[in-house]
């Protein structure tokens, strides 16, 4: 029987590593990277491929890659995508997944970071879109409107984040609602421009154009 996203999500070892990754990044001052983020990325990655007509199994593999993409942070932030890919092989092989499938999952995980990631496959593109679009106030660990951390302020100001995929029009749009009493829209680009470029390239790999809408206005 094929390994499913539920098998991965409920695996005790996966749960421990996701919790440890979230814990260690909390010590370093990063936003939430726990089960919530893992689930959001998994869901978006699967949704993108299904809406674009990719096979259901491919979409489920993208969900697994999305769920596991950040577990390497429990070891070290540096090169955490590569560590997560190797961890994924260990888990998926143990669960009984064949090499031709877990190799694709590993590749998607190993290509999700801005420093060295590229949309080299549908799975990789879908995980990039899921990961880089997850900006929302629910990721902020300590709600403080006066914080000097620009990442916390941008996430705290974002009240809605949605990835809209139109398979017929071949478009992928990230729709955000931002509270401009907390940040100005330009501050979003101060920290997320590289991520939006990565999303554009991922969308193009999937044969789509990429758009960014903030408070109803199209900016990209």
C-alpha positions, -999 to 999 in steps of 0.1 A, spaced: 0 0 0 13 35 -9 26 58 18 1 86 24 4 121 38 -15 109 68 12 82 74 38 110 74 18 134 95 11 109 123 45 93 124 59 97 159 94 104 147 82 131 123 62 147 151 92 148 174 115 164 147 89 190 137 84 200 174 122 201 179 127 223 148 100 247 160 115 248 195 151 255 183 140 282 159 120 298 187 152 301 207 168 319 177 138 343 175 122 329 143 85 327 136 64 295 140 78 266 121 58 238 138 28 216 128 8 246 117 34 258 91 41 222 80 4 216 74 -1 249 56 28 243 32 17 207 26 -19 218 19 -9 246 -5 16 224 -24 -10 197 -29 -37 222 -38 -15 239 -65 -7 207 -83 -43 194 -82 -57 226 -95 -32 225 -124 -42 190 -134 -12 171 -121 -17 135 -110 -32 129 -76 -2 109 -65 22 136 -75 2 161 -55 3 139 -25 40 135 -27 43 173 -29 22 174 3 47 151 20 76 172 9 58 203 22 52 187 55 88 176 60 106 205 44 117 223 77 125 193 100 162 199 95 159 231 116 160 208 146 196 200 138 208 234 125 194 264 106 223 262 81 215 239 52 184 227 69 168 218 36 195 193 28 192 178 63 155 176 60 158 158 26 180 132 42 156 128 71 128 124 47 146 95 30 151 78 63 114 81 72 98 74 38 121 44 32 111 30 67 74 35 58 79 15 26 80 42 -1 99 32 -33 131 51 -42 116 66 -74 91 84 -52 112 94 -22 139 107 -45 114 133 -59 103 142 -23 139 147 -13 146 169 -43 116 191 -35 127 195 1 163 202 -9 152 231 -32 129 251 -10 154 277 4 163 310 -13 200 305 -9 202 275 -32 167 264 -41 154 261 -76 121 250 -91 135 219 -108 103 197 -107 66 202 -102 70 190 -65 98 215 -59 78 244 -75 47 235 -54 67 234 -21 83 267 -29 49 283 -35 36 268 -3 65 278 19 71 313 6 34 323 7 29 314 44 29 349 60 3 354 87 0 368 122 -7 333 135 31 326 130 41 353 155 51 338 188 49 370 209 23 396 198 40 430 203 30 458 180 62 478 190 86 450 181 117 460 162 118 426 144 106 433 108 97 397 102 74 397 132 59 430 123 51 419 87 36 386 98 17 403 126 2 428 101 -9 401 77 -45 391 85 -52 370 55 -30 350 31 -44 329 3 -29 312 -28 -54 313 -56 -48 289 -85 -66 291 -118 -58 261 -140 -77 274 -170 -61 309 -169 -27 295 -159 -23 319 -130 -12 316 -95 -19 346 -72 -9 353 -36 -36 374 -20 -27 392 12 -46 415 35 -22 437 55 -30 461 84 -13 492 73 -14 507 108 13 481 117 34 482 86 35 499 52 31 477 22 67 485 10 80 469 42 67 436 30 90 438 0 120 447 22 121 412 35 101 391 10 112 403 -24 136 373 -29 108 350 -19 84 366 -44 110 362 -71 113 325 -62 75 322 -63 74 338 -98 100 313 -111 81 284 -95 49 295 -111 66 299 -145 80 264 -142 44 252 -137 34 271 -169 17 299 -150 21 336 -144 25 348 -108 7 377 -92 7 394 -58 -23 413 -46 -21 432 -13 -53 448 0 -70 442 -34 -43 460 -54 -21 440 -78 16 448 -71 32 420 -92 
